[in-house]
Amino acid sequence: NISKNELKPIKNITLVNNKKVSTSNLKVSYIDVGQADSILIQQGTSSMLIDAGNNEDSNTVKNYIAKQGITKLNYIVGTHPHEDHIGGLDSVINSFQIGKIYMPKVTSNTKTFLDVVSAIKAKGMKVTAPTVGESFKVGNATATILAPNSSGYEDLNNFSIVIRLTFGNNSFLFDGDAENISENEILSKGFNISADVLKVGHHGSSSSTTQAFLDKVNPKYAVISVGKDNSYGHPHKSTMDKLKAKGVQVYRTDESGTIVATSDGKNITFNTKPDSYAFLGLGSSSSSKGVSSKE
């Protein structure tokens, strides 16, 4: 016996590679890649990957994408050429159809960076440099590039491509490893950077998330992609204290693993409960000296 309800057509469902996918929600997965970054954004049949963890995270990232029924990534963003952000990109580029690849106008002489360049060339593709203020659609969501706003930074972290994503009334900010220098440039440009969810810059390092920047973003939720007992002491006390003082609910990969935020355009839900404001190290106010800037 089939009930009447089962005969009703299902709204907002589409087939992606023969799997039923709801087109009505935006799904943002902050994949647990330890002390590294990898974020998968899905809306309808469109998708965007921001970073792909370290080299050793290649299979984790590839498998997560494949499990979503994705065979084509419409956009790939390599925020900046540090291994913990682009390590797995060559493997992803080799494994999926790719629409467009964004990377900042800065090179590195590391094997990791050269592997990514080789994978792009082998596919007959070219890198698109980010244009600040440019917007593009990921399904029904809109991504806008907010940084980098200069060239010739001393620290590769400040070359990070920063993206704000809007979907209905909800917004997400993806900061890469942008530090206070880049944050201040974004503020001085007067962009709309308000966001419900902030991907905290540089794994919660004290080099990022200035009070002025955090106040302007004014997030309800913050996600920190960070490895357990990492050698950098991330997240740092000053960052966690700022988030706690503002009552921002924190989600972190070192405590909860992969964090999935789902938006229906009005409300955002998470796959896990909020995590702690615990910190691993004190950090320092200087971002250009010492070990913290190399990560």
C-alpha positions in Angstrom: 0.0 0.0 0.0 1.3 3.4 -1.0 0.2 6.4 1.1 -1.0 9.5 -0.7 1.9 11.4 0.8 4.3 9.2 -1.1 2.7 10.0 -4.4 3.1 13.7 -3.9 6.0 15.2 -6.0 9.0 16.2 -3.9 9.8 19.9 -4.3 13.3 21.2 -4.5 14.9 17.9 -5.3 17.2 17.3 -8.2 19.5 14.5 -9.3 23.2 14.9 -9.1 25.0 11.9 -10.5 21.8 9.9 -9.9 21.6 10.9 -6.2 18.8 13.0 -4.9 20.0 16.3 -3.7 17.9 19.1 -2.1 18.3 22.3 -4.1 16.7 24.4 -1.4 19.6 24.5 1.1 23.2 25.8 1.2 25.6 23.3 2.8 29.0 24.4 4.0 31.4 21.7 5.2 34.5 22.7 7.2 36.3 19.4 6.6 38.5 18.1 9.4 42.0 18.2 8.0 43.8 18.8 11.2 46.0 21.8 11.4 44.9 22.9 7.9 41.9 24.3 5.9 39.5 22.7 3.5 35.9 23.9 3.0 33.3 22.5 0.6 30.4 24.7 -0.4 27.3 23.2 -2.1 24.1 24.8 -3.3 21.9 22.9 -5.7 24.1 21.2 -8.3 26.9 23.8 -7.9 29.9 23.5 -5.6 33.1 25.3 -4.6 36.1 24.1 -2.7 38.2 26.5 -0.7 41.6 24.9 0.1 42.4 21.2 0.4 44.5 20.7 3.5 48.0 19.3 3.6 49.4 16.8 1.1 48.6 14.0 3.5 44.9 15.1 3.6 44.4 14.5 -0.2 42.4 11.3 0.2 40.3 12.7 3.1 39.3 15.7 0.9 38.7 13.7 -2.2 36.6 11.1 -0.5 34.5 13.7 1.2 33.8 15.5 -2.1 33.0 12.2 -3.8 30.6 11.1 -1.0 28.5 14.2 -1.8 27.9 12.8 -5.3 30.0 15.5 -6.8 31.9 14.8 -10.0 32.5 18.5 -11.0 33.6 21.3 -8.8 32.5 24.6 -10.3 35.1 26.6 -8.4 38.3 25.8 -6.6 40.0 28.5 -4.5 43.5 28.1 -3.3 43.6 30.9 -0.8 47.4 31.2 -0.6 50.4 29.0 -1.4 51.0 27.4 2.0 51.0 23.6 2.2 48.2 23.4 4.8 45.9 25.1 2.3 46.9 23.8 -1.1 48.5 20.5 -0.3 45.7 18.4 -1.5 44.7 20.6 -4.4 46.7 18.8 -7.1 45.0 15.5 -6.1 41.6 17.2 -6.2 42.3 18.8 -9.6 43.4 15.4 -11.0 40.3 13.6 -9.6 37.3 15.9 -10.6 36.1 18.0 -13.4 37.0 21.6 -12.5 35.2 24.8 -13.7 37.4 27.7 -12.6 40.5 27.9 -10.3 41.2 31.0 -8.3 44.7 31.6 -6.7 46.3 34.9 -5.7 49.1 36.5 -7.8 52.0 35.1 -5.7 54.2 32.1 -6.3 56.2 29.8 -4.1 59.2 27.6 -4.9 57.9 24.6 -2.8 57.2 21.2 -4.3 53.6 21.5 -3.0 53.0 24.7 -5.0 54.8 23.3 -8.2 52.7 20.1 -7.9 49.5 22.2 -8.0 50.7 24.2 -11.0 51.6 21.0 -12.8 48.2 19.5 -12.2 46.5 22.7 -13.5 48.7 22.7 -16.7 48.2 18.9 -17.2 44.5 19.6 -17.3 45.0 22.4 -19.9 43.6 25.0 -17.4 44.8 28.4 -16.2 44.6 30.1 -12.9 42.3 33.1 -12.5 43.7 35.8 -10.3 41.2 37.3 -7.8 39.6 40.6 -8.6 38.5 42.4 -5.4 34.8 43.2 -5.7 34.1 40.5 -8.2 31.0 38.4 -7.5 30.0 35.0 -9.0 27.2 32.5 -8.3 27.5 29.2 -6.7 24.0 27.9 -7.4 21.7 30.4 -5.8 24.4 31.7 -3.4 26.6 34.6 -4.3 30.3 34.7 -3.6 32.2 38.1 -3.5 36.0 38.4 -3.4 37.1 40.9 -0.7 40.9 40.4 -0.6 43.8 40.5 -1.2 43.9 44.3 -1.6 47.6 44.8 -2.1 50.6 43.0 -3.5 54.1 42.5 -2.1 53.1 41.4 1.4 56.0 40.1 3.5 53.8 37.3 4.8 52.1 34.9 2.4 49.2 34.7 4.7 48.1 38.2 3.7 47.8 37.2 0.1 44.8 35.0 1.2 41.7 35.2 -0.9 38.9 36.3 1.4 35.4 35.5 0.2 32.0 36.5 1.6 29.1 34.2 0.6 25.5 35.2 0.8 22.4 32.9 0.5 19.0 34.4 1.2 19.4 36.4 4.4 22.4 34.4 5.6 26.1 35.1 5.0 29.4 33.4 5.5 32.9 34.9 5.6 35.9 32.7 4.6 39.2 34.4 5.7 41.9 31.9 4.8 44.9 32.9 6.8 44.4 36.7 6.3 46.2 38.5 9.1 45.6 41.9 10.7 47.3 43.7 7.8 44.7 42.3 5.3 41.8 42.7 7.7 42.7 46.4 8.1 42.7 46.9 4.4 39.3 45.2 4.1 38.0 47.5 6.8 39.4 50.6 5.1 37.7 49.7 1.8 34.4 49.8 3.6 33.1 46.5 2.2 30.0 44.8 3.7 31.7 42.0 5.8 28.8 41.2 8.1 28.4 37.5 8.4 26.4 35.0 10.4 29.3 32.6 10.3 33.0 33.6 10.4 35.7 31.1 9.4 38.2 32.5 11.8 41.4 33.6 10.1 44.7 31.7 10.5 43.4 28.8 12.7 42.6 31.2 15.5 46.1 32.8 15.6 46.6 36.1 17.5 47.9 37.5 14.2 44.3 37.6 12.9 40.8 38.6 14.1 41.4 42.1 15.3 38.7 43.5 17.5 37.7 46.1 14.9 37.4 43.4 12.2 35.4 41.0 14.5 33.1 43.9 15.5 32.4 44.7 11.9 31.7 41.1 10.9 29.7 40.6 14.1 29.1 36.9 13.7 26.7 34.7 15.6 28.9 31.7 14.9 32.6 31.1 14.4 34.3 28.0 12.9 38.0 27.3 13.7 39.8 24.8 11.5 42.6 23.7 13.7 44.6 20.5 14.7 44.6 18.9 18.1 47.7 19.8 20.1 49.3 21.6 17.2 52.8 23.0 17.6 51.6 26.6 16.9 49.5 26.9 20.0 46.4 27.6 17.9 43.8 28.8 18.7 45.4 31.6 20.8 44.0 33.0 24.0 43.4 36.5 22.7 41.2 35.3 19.8 39.2 33.0 22.0 38.7 35.7 24.6 37.4 38.1 21.9 34.9 35.5 20.6 33.8 34.6 24.2 33.3 38.3 25.1 31.0 38.7 22.2 29.1 35.6 22.9 29.9 34.0 19.6 29.2 30.3 19.4 32.3 28.5 18.4 32.6 25.3 16.4 36.1 23.8 16.0 37.5 20.8 14.1 39.9 19.8 16.8 37.0 19.2 19.2 34.1 18.1 16.8 35.8 16.9 13.6 34.1 18.0 10.4 31.7 20.9 10.9 28.7 21.1 8.6 26.6 24.3 8.5 23.3 24.2 6.6 21.3 27.3 5.6 17.8 27.5 4.2 18.3 31.2 3.5 16.9 32.2 6.9 18.3 29.9 9.6 21.6 28.1 10.0 21.9 24.8 11.7 25.0 22.8 12.6 25.7 19.1 12.7 27.2 19.3 16.2 26.9 21.3 19.4 29.0 24.4 20.0 32.5 23.8 21.3 34.7 25.4 24.0 36.6 28.6 24.2 39.7 26.7 25.3 43.0 27.9 23.8 46.2 26.1 23.2 48.7 28.9 23.4 49.1 32.6 24.2 50.5 33.6 20.8 51.9 37.1 20.3 50.8 40.3 18.7 53.5 40.1 16.1 52.6 38.1 13.0 55.8 38.7 11.0 58.2 37.1 13.5 58.5 33.6 14.8 57.0 30.3 13.9 53.3 31.4 13.7 53.7 33.2 10.4 55.0 30.2 8.5 51.9 28.1 9.0 
